[in-house]
Amino acid sequence: ELRSLRGTIITMISENEGLPMNFWAKGNVFRGEIVAGNREIFTIQRASESFVFEEGASNGLHSSVERGLASMG
């Protein structure tokens, strides 16, 4: 069982440019933060429920995903 995990995932946009996402995970809960320009985007996943939203937005995206860290990348 995962007790806790913290790190940075870098998604390569081009050969020389990457977009880092800081993440925290504990049990079946995951939180990720991406800063792109002046935008902060958050991902929160608990079990099979995923929420993605931008700071200051009045709504976000909700979806169902597979359970476990495998579904979190």
Buried (B, 14 or more C-beta within 10 A) or exposed (E): EEEEEEEEBEEEEEEEEEEEBEBEBEEBEBBBBBEEEEEEBBBBBEBEEBBBBBEEEEEEEEEEEEBEEEBBE
